[in-house]
Structures are given as C-alpha cells and as structure tokens.
Amino acid sequence: MSQAQNMAERAKEKATQVMGQAQDMAHHAKESAMHAAEQCGELCNTTTTEVENFVRKHPVWAVAATVGIGYAVGLLARELLTPPPPPKNRAVRMLEDIQERLTDFLGPAYDRASHYAEDGLSAVKSGAQSLSDMKLGNRLKQFFSN
C-alpha cells in the first residue's frame, strides 16, 4: 500500500470517528432538550393549577392584582412609546420651573424690599416737604450771600 492510500485510509477512519461522535452529541442534545421541554411543561401545568386555585380562593385579590398589573403595563408602555420632548421644550420647561422656584423663594424678600422702598420714599417726601415748609433754601441763600 502506498503512503497516499495509507493517509486516505486514516482520514476515512478519523472522519467516521468524528461523525460517530457528532451523532452521539446530537442524540444527547436532543435527549437533553426533550427532558428540559418536559420539565418546562410540567412546571407550566403546576403553575397554572396554582394560579387557578388562588383565583378561586381569592377572586377579589386576583382582580385587584390584574388591574394593578394592567395599570403598570399601561404606564410602562406609555413611557416607552411617548417620544421625548425636543430639547428646546425641555429647556423652556426647566427655565419656567427655575423662574417659579425663584419667585416662590424670593417673593417675601421682594415684598419687604418694596415696603422699605415705599417707606424710604415717604420719608424723603416728608423731609423735602419739611424743608420747603421751613424755607431753608431762602435762609441758606441769605447765609451764603453775605
């Protein structure tokens, strides 16, 4: 036998061996998948039975839980499906919020400052009226003209 025939024979044996191993692995994977599917089916049946029993024993709680879950799913869907506002609108809303908060925060100080300004204006007017009544201007002119 030639060397080429010898190598071909060994390659054929290896291919047969690898093919057998692949078939074994595929069979094992098939059995594992069938076993997992069977366990999953059993778990689903058990869970379904437990849920049905709970609903029969506690119908009010079941309805309340269903409504709550539906409400939560609705809120989540609305948040996910509503497009975000454009950056300009967000900026405007932020500035309006800042303005409102500053107004709330500084409103009392502004009111006090306005009150003090009105009091100061009244005092200046009163002082000017007193000076006018005293005719201090004429007296000062006479004093400095001499």
C-alpha positions as a printed NumPy array, in Angstrom:
array([[  0.   ,   0.   ,   0.   ],
       [  1.244,   3.407,  -0.843],
       [  1.635,   6.241,   1.536],
       [ -1.229,   8.192,  -0.089],
       [ -3.57 ,   5.222,   0.307],
       [ -2.492,   4.856,   3.923],
       [ -3.24 ,   8.532,   4.615],
       [ -6.603,   8.296,   2.866],
       [ -7.5  ,   5.259,   4.979],
       [ -6.585,   7.077,   8.201],
       [ -8.549,  10.173,   7.12 ],
       [-11.571,   7.974,   6.404],
       [-11.273,   6.351,   9.856],
       [-11.   ,   9.767,  11.532],
       [-13.982,  11.09 ,   9.57 ],
       [-16.021,   8.041,  10.585],
       [-14.951,   8.505,  14.211],
       [-15.789,  12.251,  14.194],
       [-19.128,  11.545,  12.517],
       [-19.974,   8.993,  15.206],
       [-19.054,  11.467,  17.937],
       [-21.188,  14.17 ,  16.272],
       [-24.137,  11.785,  16.07 ],
       [-23.695,  10.885,  19.757],
       [-23.564,  14.58 ,  20.695],
       [-26.655,  15.367,  18.595],
       [-28.537,  12.47 ,  20.206],
       [-27.504,  13.642,  23.681],
       [-28.525,  17.24 ,  22.881],
       [-31.891,  16.   ,  21.575],
       [-32.491,  13.997,  24.754],
       [-31.489,  16.966,  26.95 ],
       [-33.792,  19.313,  25.03 ],
       [-36.698,  16.874,  25.266],
       [-36.1  ,  16.456,  29.01 ],
       [-35.955,  20.256,  29.518],
       [-39.136,  20.731,  27.473],
       [-40.874,  18.069,  29.531],
       [-39.816,  19.729,  32.801],
       [-40.923,  23.136,  31.495],
       [-44.31 ,  21.711,  30.541],
       [-44.721,  20.193,  33.991],
       [-43.747,  23.478,  35.639],
       [-46.227,  25.404,  33.466],
       [-49.011,  22.965,  34.321],
       [-48.206,  23.174,  38.048],
       [-48.046,  26.963,  37.969],
       [-51.299,  27.214,  36.013],
       [-53.023,  24.962,  38.526],
       [-51.71 ,  27.008,  41.452],
       [-52.849,  30.273,  39.847],
       [-56.297,  28.838,  39.134],
       [-56.612,  27.67 ,  42.753],
       [-55.534,  31.087,  44.04 ],
       [-58.072,  32.86 ,  41.806],
       [-60.836,  30.561,  43.012],
       [-59.914,  31.105,  46.672],
       [-59.236,  34.865,  46.435],
       [-61.168,  36.363,  43.499],
       [-61.018,  39.956,  44.799],
       [-57.251,  39.828,  45.191],
       [-56.921,  38.276,  41.75 ],
       [-58.947,  41.071,  40.141],
       [-57.031,  43.738,  42.086],
       [-53.696,  42.208,  41.067],
       [-54.804,  42.03 ,  37.439],
       [-55.915,  45.663,  37.449],
       [-52.663,  46.74 ,  39.124],
       [-50.518,  44.809,  36.684],
       [-52.525,  46.194,  33.757],
       [-52.108,  49.725,  35.062],
       [-48.346,  49.241,  35.493],
       [-48.022,  47.789,  31.995],
       [-50.014,  50.704,  30.604],
       [-47.777,  53.261,  32.319],
       [-44.674,  51.462,  31.131],
       [-45.989,  51.275,  27.569],
       [-46.882,  54.976,  27.602],
       [-43.406,  55.912,  28.843],
       [-41.714,  53.711,  26.268],
       [-43.907,  54.762,  23.35 ],
       [-44.082,  58.508,  24.023],
       [-41.256,  60.275,  22.215],
       [-39.113,  62.514,  24.386],
       [-39.811,  66.242,  24.047],
       [-37.429,  68.228,  21.885],
       [-34.502,  69.79 ,  23.755],
       [-35.929,  73.3  ,  23.237],
       [-39.174,  72.387,  25.018],
       [-37.23 ,  70.754,  27.841],
       [-35.09 ,  73.869,  28.237],
       [-38.155,  76.125,  28.27 ],
       [-39.823,  73.939,  30.899],
       [-36.652,  73.951,  33.01 ],
       [-36.369,  77.746,  32.806],
       [-40.034,  78.163,  33.716],
       [-39.542,  75.845,  36.678],
       [-36.46 ,  77.812,  37.802],
       [-38.388,  81.092,  37.461],
       [-41.289,  79.722,  39.501],
       [-38.984,  78.437,  42.232],
       [-37.081,  81.734,  42.403],
       [-40.365,  83.644,  42.586],
       [-41.522,  81.416,  45.429],
       [-38.159,  81.755,  47.187],
       [-37.552,  85.483,  46.665],
       [-41.172,  86.679,  46.812],
       [-41.14 ,  87.544,  50.544],
       [-37.798,  89.375,  50.241],
       [-39.114,  91.347,  47.26 ],
       [-42.24 ,  92.293,  49.221],
       [-40.129,  93.521,  52.186],
       [-37.805,  95.489,  49.896],
       [-40.808,  97.118,  48.199],
       [-42.234,  98.037,  51.604],
       [-38.891,  99.555,  52.709],
       [-38.608, 101.47 ,  49.415],
       [-42.095, 102.892,  49.888],
       [-41.224, 103.864,  53.472],
       [-37.983, 105.499,  52.265],
       [-39.796, 107.388,  49.538],
       [-42.356, 108.614,  52.045],
       [-39.553, 109.735,  54.381],
       [-37.79 , 111.637,  51.57 ],
       [-41.029, 113.312,  50.531],
       [-41.773, 114.211,  54.123],
       [-38.267, 115.618,  54.578],
       [-38.495, 117.609,  51.374],
       [-41.856, 118.993,  52.477],
       [-40.405, 119.915,  55.869],
       [-37.512, 121.707,  54.187],
       [-39.924, 123.512,  51.953],
       [-42.056, 124.498,  54.914],
       [-39.042, 125.813,  56.792],
       [-37.957, 127.851,  53.8  ],
       [-34.464, 126.619,  54.485],
       [-33.436, 127.33 ,  50.913],
       [-34.036, 131.051,  51.301],
       [-32.208, 131.116,  54.606],
       [-29.216, 129.275,  53.107],
       [-29.09 , 131.764,  50.239],
       [-29.099, 134.653,  52.664],
       [-26.407, 132.998,  54.789],
       [-24.06 , 132.353,  51.863],
       [-24.733, 135.624,  50.085],
       [-23.453, 137.66 ,  52.99 ]])
